[in-house]
């Protein structure tokens, strides 16, 4: 099936709620203040696209390609990014709500999360090598068997994970954040 190609367009305040946008290819497009409630983006490709102040809820991403995507000020609650296609998967998040989202087993090296709420998200078995969690709230976010080598947690807060269950070589932490790395020992630090 041929995909419908859409290039270099800007979409502002478009409501895609419950729309089927599967089998589309968006190249160098900008989506501003758009709503994707229960939208089906399955089998679509997004290349060099920007999403600004968009809302995603219950969106389907089965076999969706995302290459060099920028999300700014977006609401992405409970999104299952693990359904996205792995090939060239890359995105960055700035001032986004990513609570309850899943990145299970995704290779997303060099991903930047800046000023984001990432509460109760799941990064189990993901590869986050050289990624940055800059000023992010990671309350109850799961990191299990995750590659966090060279990741930057220096300005992140509320993270807690087991160093023995994750690869953390050369990861960066602030001295105040180390407490979350010792939770499993149930020690008291005063």
N, C-alpha and C positions, 0 to 999 in steps of 0.2 A: 504494500500500500504506500503510495506516495504521500509525503507529508506536505501540508500546506505551509509554504515559506512566507514569513513576514519579517521584513528587514527595516532597520533604522526608523522605527516608528515610536511615537510617544503616546501612551494611553493614560488619560487623566480622569479620575473619578468614575471609572467604569466598574459596574457591578457584574461580576462573573459568577455570582451565586448560582450553584447547582447547574452550571453550564458545562458542557462537554468540550474541553479544549484538548482532547487527546489527539495524537498524531499531527501535531503542529511543530513547526520549527521557527523559533524566535531568535533572530540574530541582531545584536546591537540595539535592542529595544529598551525603553524606559517605561515602567509602570509606576504611576504616582497616585496615591490615595485610592487604590483599587481594592475591591472586596472579592475574595476567592472563597466564599463560604460553600463547602461541599462541592467545590469544583473538581472535575476530573482532568488532571494534567498527565495522565498515564501515557506512556510511549511518546511523549513530546520532548523536544530538545530546546534548551535555553542556552545561548552562547553569548557571552559578553553583555548580559542584561543587568539592569539596575531596577530594584524594587524599593520605592521610597514611600514610607508611611502606609504600607499595604497591610491588609488583614487576611490571614490565612487561618481557617478553622475547618477541621475535618476534610482537608483537601487530600485527594488521592495522588500519590506520586509513584505508582507502580511503573518501574522501568523508565523513569523520567531522567533525562540527561541534564545536568547542570554544570556548565563549564564557565569558570570565571564570572561568577554571579556575586553581586553586591546587594545585601539587604540592609537598609538604613531605616531605623525607626519603625520596623515592622513588628506585627503581632503574629507570632508563629507558635502558638500554644499547642502542645501535644502532637506536633508534626512528626511523622515517621520517616526520617531521612534515610533509614536503612533500606527502604524500598527503591531508592534512586539507583540508577545505573552507575556502576563503579568507574567506567571508562572516563578518564580526565575530569572526574568529579572535583570541583573546587568552588568555594564560596567564602565570603567574609561577612561578618555581622557587626553592625554598629548601632548601639542604642536599641537593641531588639529585645522582645520578650520571647524567650525560648523555653519557658517552663514546661516540664513534662514531655519534652521532645526526645526522640530516640535517634542515636547515631550508631547503633549496633553494628560492629564489624566493618565500619567505613574507614577507608584510607583517606584521611583528610589532613595530610601534612601541611604545615605552614598556614593553617587557618587562623585568622584573627577574629577573636570575639572581643569587642570593645564596648564597655559601659552597658553590658547586657545582664538581664536576669535569666539565669539558667538553672532554676530551682527544680530539683527532682527529675533532672534529665538523665539519660542513660548513654554512657560512652563505653559500655562493655565491649572488650576486644577491638576497640577502634585504634587506629594509628594516628596519633596527634603529634608526631615528631615536629619539633620547632614551631608549634602553635602557641598562640598567646591568649591568655585570659586576663585582659587588661581592665581593671576596675569592674570585675564581674562578680555577681553573687551566685555561688555554687552550692547553696543550701541543699543538703540531702541528694546531691548529684552523685551518680554511681560511676566509679572508675574501677573496673575489675578486669584484670588481664589486658590492660590498656597500655599502649606504648606512649609514654609521656617524655621520652628523651628530648632534652633541650627545650621543653615547654616552659613558658613563662607564667608563673603564678604569683609573682612578687606583689602585684596590686589587687589580686583576687581576694575574696573573703568567703568565709563559711565553708571552705572545702574540707573534706575529711575522707581519706582513703588509706588503704593498707600499702605501705611501701613494698612489702614482700610479695604482693599480688599484682604489681604493676612494674613496668620498666621505666625507671626515672633517671637514668644516667644523665648527668649535666642539666637536669631540670633546675629552674630557678625559683626560690621561695623567699619570702621575707621572714625575718626572725619571728615576727608575731604570728605568722601563718603556720609555723612548725607545729603548733599545738594540735591542729587538725590531722597531722600525720602521726600523732601519738595516741589518738583516741582509743585504739584497740587495746592499749595497755592499761586503760582505766586508772592512770596515775593522776595525782593532783599537783598542779604547777601553780605556785603562788608568786 
